[in-house]
Amino acid sequence: MKKILGILAVSILSLSMHAGVVNYTPDNETIFPNPERGFTDQINDVLSESNPSILDGDQEWFFHDEGERETQRLVVLVYYLTNYRTKALSEKVLNGFDADMQILRKYGFKCVLRFAYCESNKDDATLAQTQAHLAQLKPHLAKNADVIYVLEAGFVGQWGEWYYSKNHGNETQQLNSNRRAILESLIDACPADRHLLVRYPLIKTQYLGDENTLTAETAHDGSARAKIGHHNDAFLNDWGNDGTYGRDGEGEDDDPVLRAYIAKETLYVPNGGETNVESSSLAKKVYTNAEKEMREYHWSFCGAEYATQVTNLWRSSGIFDNLNRDMGYRFQLISSQWEEKAYIGQTMKVNIELKNVGYAPLYNARTAYLVLQSTTNTYSLPLPTDPRQWTYEAGTIHIDCGLAIDESIAAGTYHLYLHMPDAYASIAKDARYAIRFANKNVWNAETGWNDLGATIEIAPNNTGVEQVQNNEVKSTKVFIDGSLYIMRSGKRYDMMGRCAE
């Protein structure tokens, strides 16, 4: 992009009589990859001095796999620090992690990231050692935040799932002093603009001391409440998803209050995980609930393989394709309206309508840009909207604004595009990290732009008048104090058609 320009946000209900309108055709069938959402596969390994990474080298084959992998942009990475339970992480291991993150960039992926100490038992590390490891990892997490979608709490217990643990209380969801201290260290180590996912909702509510959910006003305020999200690695299982929605000591296996809490929370913080149903009879009973529950609890990612008792039923029934298509966000353009002619030094009125038909919002911040491209120039104008607020529940999203056309823009005829690149400069120019809209004939995989099918003329500043014809009534466009008015029958009207005198 040659230049990113400022915006002047205004509230408008309609454009002038000389406006172009495009209605877009939704694509409700195509399954395509988009960043930070969708089905995942998992790669995990035990790190050592001779094996300091889990992607660098032998496992690059993963990203060349055809079929379902072609619709994925997320991978779950679980680093087992078994060999370092009693000592510091080596430079080899830390550098190996950095190398793995570079491989993600190479293939256009991000990761759901977890660290753990034990897989086949509950032999995790002490509080002091865990905190020391987090202090070592903190700068490396910050350095690679661009390709980290979320960080799962990890570290505690078998598989890092905060249940069976040698050092931090066994078979409990209670947030004892050790677990609280580790959670605080995790919050500190997690990159400032990324979410930390905890395994049980009670971990968050007990840490905060209440069960108050986030609101639109508090969702991105930088607090622990806004940072902590959720993951459920027992999706659809019995007993409240294996205790996910249970309350220890209260005889409540499946608390509807906690379910309602997660449904509200996940409008603002991510939720994902995997199913672990291994009983064929239970799998047949619950597999059809996936679409309903993923929408209700706003799932943005889910394991594609584990457990196959359920995932195979998803595939054979066709549910898998529905989940693959709608998991996370799925944005669709409805219509756009714009002035066909704008003047340098003035504002260009734009109205874009869209909706999110996916299960979840977008959680990590990014900017939506209106791209103007001529045969010789390209400009990118940020739109005054927060895509994290484009939820399914919001219905039609209206972006009504006036964009400042400053003197740095050359006069000419421009085609319009909508571009949503990653917020990080390191990958912002990579089209694989841009968001594709679910409409027919709009996506350009080379640029990462969505074609609005609109053309606008940018003209030099006209401080005089322009004679226009509308329904055989002669009107005059007049610029007064930087605003555009229409003179008709001796009266002045604003761009909403209201008499301005």
N, C-alpha and C positions, 0 to 999 in steps of 0.2 A: 504494500500500500504506500502511495506517495505521501499521504498526509492524513492524520486523524484530526478531525475538526471538532470544535465545540458545538453544543446544542443549545437551542432556546426552546424550552418546553412550553407549549400553550395548550389550552383546552379548546378543541373545536368539535363541532357536531357535524359539519358538512364542509365541503370544499366549494370553490367557485363553480359557475356553470361550465367553465372550460376545464374539466377534470377528466382524467382517464380512469377507467374502472376495469379490474380484472377479477374474475371469479375462478377459483382453482378447483381442480378435480382431485378428490381424496384418493389415496392409494391405501386400501384396507387389506391388501393381500401380500404385498412384497415383504419378505423378511430380509432385513439388511442390517449391517453392523452400525452402531453408533457408540460414541465413547461413554464410559461410566455407567453402563447398564447391561443387562442381559444374562444369559446362561454363562456359567464358568466351568472350567476344568481346573483341577488342582495339581500343583507340582510341589512336592516336599522332599526334603533330604536332611540327613544329619551332617552338619558341617564339621570339618576337620582341617588340619594344616595341609593335607594332601587333597582335600575336597572343599575348598573355601567358598564355593558358590553353588547354586543349584540350576542355573541356566547357562552359564558361560561354558561353552564347549559342547558336550555330548547332547544336551537337551534342546538345542536350537531346532531340532526336528519338529518339536511341538508346534511351532508357528507355521510350518509348511503343510500341516495336515489339512486335507480337503474335507468337504462336507460341512458339518455343523460348525467346525472351527472357523469357517469363512464368515459366519455371522457373529463372531465373538470379537470383543475388544477388551475383555477383562480376563485375567487369570488369577487364581488364588495361589499365593506363594506362602508356604509355611516353612520357616527356617527352624530346624531343631538344633538347639545349642547344647545338646547333651554332653558333649565333650568339654564344655566350658562352664559347667555348673559350679566349679570351685575356683575358677580363675578368670582373668580378664580375656576379652576377645582380642585376638591377634590382629595385626595390621593386614595380614593376608585375608582374614575373614571380612574385615571392614571394607577392604578394597574389592573383595569378591562380590560383596553386596552392591557396591557402586557399579561394578561391571555388569551385574544382572540388570540393574535399572537402565543401563545404556542399551542392553539388548531389547528391553521393552520399547524404548524409543525407536530402535531400528525397525521393529515390526508393527509399530502403531498401537501398542497395547498399554494398558494401565493395570495395576494390581490391587487386589484385596490382600493386605499384608498382615501376617501374624508371625510372632516368634514364640517358641515353646521349648521346654526342656525335656519332656518325656512323652513317649507315644504308647509304649506297651505297659507302663506302670505309672505311678503317681510321684516319682522321685524328681521333684522340681528343685529349684535353687533357693537359698536363703533370701530373706528380705534384703540384706546388705548387698549380696551378690547381684540380685535382680536390679536393684537401683543403680549399682555400678555399671551394669551392662546398658541400662537405659541412658545413662549419662554418656557412654561411649557412642551409642547409636544416634543420639539426638542430632548432632550436626549432619550425619549422613541421611537421616530422614528429611531434614530441612533441604539439603542439597538436591534430593530426588523427589520432592513433593509433587513436581509436575506429573510424574507417572505413578503416583500413589493415589488411588481413588479413596480408600479408607484404610485406617489402621485398626485392626481388631486388638482388643486388650491383651489377649494371650498371656504368656509367661507362667500363669498360675495353673497348676494341676495338669492332669493327663490331657494331651492334645492342646494345652493352653486354653481349656474351656471353663476354668474356674469352678470345677467340681471336685474330682478326686485330687487331693493334694497332700504331700508329706509335710510341707513346711508352713502351710497357711490355713490350716483347718480343713477337715475332711468331710466330704459329702454334705456340703452346706451352701446355701446361697447367702448366708449372713455376711455382712461386710465387717469382719473383725478388724482389729487394728493393723495387722499385716496387709490385708487386702486393701484397706483404705489407703495406706501409705503407698502401695504399688500403684493404685489407681491415680493418686496425685502425681506420682512420678511419670506415669504414662501421659497424663494430661499435659504435663510440662514438656515431655519429649515429642509429643505429636505435633507436627507442623501447625502453625497458627491457623491456616486456612483449610485444614482437613479435619474430618470427624473421627472420633475414637468410638468404636462400637463395643458395647459390653454384651455378655452372653445372656444375662437375665435382667428384666426390667427392674427388679428389686435392687440390683447393684446401683443403678442410678438413683432410684427414689430414696434408698437408705443413705447414700452419699449426700444427697441434697437435703435430706430431712423432711421431704414432703413428696406428694404425688401430683404436684401442679404441673400441667403440661405447658409446652411452649405456645407462644402466640406469634402473630405476624410481626409484632413490635419487638419481641425479645429473641426472635429466631436467629438473628445474626449479630448479636451484641457482644460476642467474644467471651461470654461467660461459660462456665462448665456446663450449665444447663443447655446452652446452645451448641456445645461441642460434642457432647456424649450422645451417640446414637445406639442402635441395637442390631444384634444378629441372633438368629434362631437356627441352631443346627439340629433341631428335631422337628422340623416343619411337618405338620399333619399327624404326628404321633399321638398315642394315648396319653392319659394323665397330664393334660394341659401341655402337650408337646414336650413330654419328658421333664416336666417341672418348670418349663419356661414361664408359664402363667400361674405357677403355684405359689403358695405362701407357706414357708416352713413353720412348723409348730402350730399352725392354725387349722390343720386338717382340710385345707383347700387346695385341691390338685389343679383346678382350672377356674381361676377367679375372673369373672366377667369384668370386674373393675380394672384389672390389669390389661385385659384385652382392649377395653375402651381407651385406656391410657396409651397403649401402643398405636391404636388407630389415629389418635389425635397427634401424638408426638411425631409420627412419621410423615406428617405433612411438612415437617421442617428439618428432620434429621433422617439419615438413611436407615434402611432395614433390609436385611438379606440373610443368606445362609444356605442351608441344604436340608433335604429330608433324610431321616435315618430309619424309616419304616422298613423293617426286614421281614415282617410277617406277610405272607402272600394274602392271607384272608383279610388282614387289616388294610393292606395296600388296595385291594379291590373295593373296600368300604370307603376309603377316604380320598382316593386319587382325584375324583371329580371335584373336590372342594378347593383345589389349587387356585383356579381362576378367581373365585369369589374371595378367598382369603388374601390372595396377593393384591387384589384391588383394595380390599378393606384395610390391610396393614401396609400398603404402599411398598411392595417389594421392588427393589431395583436390581438385585442380582440373586442367582440361585445356582447351586451345583447341578451340573448336567448329568452326572453319573450316579452319585451316591444319594439314596440307595436305589439300586436298579429295580427292586420290586415295584417301586412307584414310578421311577422315570421311564421304565420300559412300557408301563401302562399309558403314560402320557404320550409316548411315541405311537403306540399301536392304535390309540383312540383318536389321534389328531390334536389332543390338548397341547402337546409339546409345541406345535407350531404356533398355536394361539399365545402361549406363554412367551415363546421366543420373539414373537412380533410385538407384544404389548408390555412386556416387563420393563420397568423403569419408565422413562418418558417416551412419548411418541407424538411429536408436534405435527400439526397439519395446518397449512394455510387455508383460510376460507376466502378472503377477498383482499384486494388492496385498491386504494383510491389516492390519486395524487394530482397536483396541478401539472398540466402538460408544459407549462412555461414558468420559469422562475428567474429572478434577477439577482445578479451579484450584489451583495450588500443588503439583501432582503432575506426573507425566510421562505422555505419551500414547505408547503403544507403536505403532510402525508398521513394516511389512515390505513393501518394494516390490521386485519382481523385474523385470529388464529385460535386454535384450541389444542389441548393436550388430551389425547385419547388413551394414553398409557396408564399404567398402574400407579406411577409415582412421579413426583416432581423431579426437577434437576436440583441437586443439592450443593454442588460446588459453584462458586460465582463465575460467571462469564458474561461478556457483553454482546448484545446483538447489534450489528452494524448494517446500515444501508450503504451498499457499494454503488458508486456511480462510475461507469466505465465507458469511455469513448474510444475512438481508434487510436488516440495518442495519450490519454490521461486516465488515471484511476484514482478515486478518492474514497475514503471510508468515513462515514459519519455515524457516531454512536447514537443509538436510539434510547430515549429516556424511559427505559423499562427494565425491570429485574426479572430475568427468565426463571429465577427460583420461585417466583410467584405464579408461574403458569401451571396451575394444577388442573387436574381433571375436574375437581369440585368447583373450580371457578367458572366453568363453562366457556363462553366466548371471551377471549382476551382482546381488548381494544388498545391499539397503540395509536393515539391521536396526538400529533405533534407538529410543531414548526421547526424545521432544521435550518440553522443559520448557514447561508451561502456566503462565505467571506471572500475577500479579494484574492485569496490564493488559488481559488478555483477558476480555471480557464473557461471562457465561454465555449459552448459547443453542444452537441447532442449526445446524451448519455443513456445507456441502458442501465436498469436498476436490478440489483440483486440483494438478497438477504444473507448475511454471513455471520456465523456464530463460532469463531475460532476459540481455541483454548486460551485461558487467561494468561498462561505462562509464555513468555517470549520464546523460550527454548523450543516449543513445539507449536506455537501459534500459526506458523506458516505451513504446517503439515496438514494437508486436507483430511487425513485419516482421523485427526482429532477434532475436526469441525463437525457440527451437527447437521445431519440431513433431515429434511422435512418429508413427511409421508404424503407426498403428492405426486401425481404423474407429470413427467416431463419438466421437472424443476431442478434436479440435482446435477451438479457438475463435479464429478469425482476428482478431476484434475485440480480445480481451484478450491473446492470445498464450499462453493457458493450455491445458493438456491435462487433460480431465475424467477424474478417476479413478473416477467413478460411485459414490462413497462418501459417506456422511453420518455425522457424529459429533455426539454431544451433549456439550457442555462444561457441567459442573455446578459449583455453588459447592463450596468445600472442605468435605468431609465428614469430620470427625474421629471420627465414630462408626462405625457399621457399616451395611451394606446387606444385607438378606436376598435371596438369589437362589436360583433353583431350577435344578438341572442333572441331567437324567436321573433325576428323582424323588429325588435325594439333596440334602438341604438344606445349602447352603454359606453362608458368611459372608465378605464382603470386609472386610478390616481394614487400616487405615493405621497402620503402626508406623515411627517415625523417618523419615517421608517416603516409605516404600515400601509397595506394595500387596501384601497376602498374602490367601490364601484359607484360611479355617478350615473344616475338614470332618471330621466324626467325631472331634472333639476334637484334631485335629492341624493344624499350620500348614504351608501349602505356598506356595512362591514362584510367580511367574507362568509359570515353565517347568514347573510341575507337580511340582517336587521338594520333598520334605519338608524344611522349613527348621528343624526342631528337632533 
